[in-house]
């Protein structure tokens, strides 16, 4: 087959750039099709506008698809909507199944089961992406969501132990290392070198200006020395789960 079609499922604006921005840029530069489903925040909010800017920097051909749920800790993200983790899971699976069947991706990309570092919205997005990928392939579920479509592989963005060691020393010195996340190298299936795209990835992260101003972790990251930033931004790590024999290679 040719270049696989990707669908990314993220919880919050900025996650697409921080965890998968290099992959998005590399894939779009190669002429590949990439779409993004964002679970929280709604059209017209400040973070939606920043997300659109970041997506443009990364070369995405279409605007992000907003599911419109509220960020777990930011009710202003969707004032008239339920929190992502509190809304009907079945309705969410049906909605994402519709997008999967309409877009027909070969690969769905989301967070690892821990949500990379345990944020409840990230964990929920992981579960939602897995459930919808399974549901999309079933001819017995959600008939109004379109004809069945089988995703070939799931890829889960994760943070390796070596990366967390650097961040622990730089940003989380007050937290015992054992309490911080980090995936052993032996549990990582795919390591993507995006060092040549680190500057563009950083520009996409920087587009999320309001979150940099609000978040101590992200503002701290953006204040790290350039060489450390480039090292951290230049690598993306994934776990792989094939849904059909042979699956689909990411790169």
Rosetta blueprint (number, residue, H / E / L):
1 X L
2 X L
3 X L
4 X L
5 X L
6 X E
7 X E
8 X E
9 X E
10 X E
11 X L
12 X L
13 X L
14 X L
15 X H
16 X H
17 X H
18 X H
19 X H
20 X H
21 X H
22 X H
23 X H
24 X H
25 X H
26 X H
27 X H
28 X H
29 X H
30 X L
31 X L
32 X L
33 X L
34 X E
35 X E
36 X E
37 X E
38 X E
39 X E
40 X E
41 X L
42 X L
43 X L
44 X L
45 X L
46 X H
47 X H
48 X H
49 X H
50 X H
51 X H
52 X H
53 X H
54 X H
55 X H
56 X H
57 X H
58 X L
59 X L
60 X L
61 X L
62 X L
63 X L
64 X L
65 X E
66 X E
67 X E
68 X E
69 X E
70 X E
71 X E
72 X L
73 X L
74 X E
75 X H
76 X H
77 X H
78 X H
79 X L
80 X L
81 X L
82 X L
83 X E
84 X L
85 X L
86 X L
87 X L
88 X L
89 X H
90 X H
91 X H
92 X H
93 X H
94 X H
95 X H
96 X H
97 X H
98 X H
99 X H
100 X H
101 X H
102 X H
103 X H
104 X L
105 X L
106 X L
107 X E
108 X E
109 X E
110 X E
111 X E
112 X L
113 X L
114 X L
115 X H
116 X H
117 X H
118 X H
119 X L
120 X H
121 X H
122 X H
123 X H
124 X H
125 X H
126 X H
127 X H
128 X H
129 X H
130 X H
131 X H
132 X H
133 X H
134 X H
135 X H
136 X H
137 X L
138 X L
139 X L
140 X L
141 X L
142 X L
143 X H
144 X H
145 X H
146 X L
147 X L
148 X L
149 X L
150 X L
151 X L
152 X L
153 X E
154 X E
155 X E
156 X E
157 X E
158 X E
159 X L
160 X E
161 X H
162 X H
163 X H
164 X H
165 X H
166 X H
167 X H
168 X H
169 X H
170 X H
171 X H
172 X L
173 X L
174 X L
175 X L
176 X L
177 X H
178 X H
179 X H
180 X L
181 X L
182 X L
183 X E
184 X L
185 X H
186 X H
187 X H
188 X L
189 X L
190 X E
191 X E
192 X E
193 X E
194 X L
195 X H
196 X H
197 X H
198 X H
199 X H
200 X H
201 X H
202 X H
203 X H
204 X H
205 X H
206 X H
207 X L
208 X L
209 X H
210 X H
211 X H
212 X H
213 X H
214 X H
215 X L
216 X H
217 X H
218 X H
219 X H
220 X H
221 X H
222 X H
223 X L
224 X L
225 X L
226 X H
227 X H
228 X H
229 X H
230 X H
231 X H
232 X H
233 X H
234 X L
235 X E
236 X E
237 X E
238 X E
239 X E
240 X E
241 X E
242 X E
243 X L
244 X L
245 X L
246 X L
247 X L
248 X L
249 X L
250 X L
251 X L
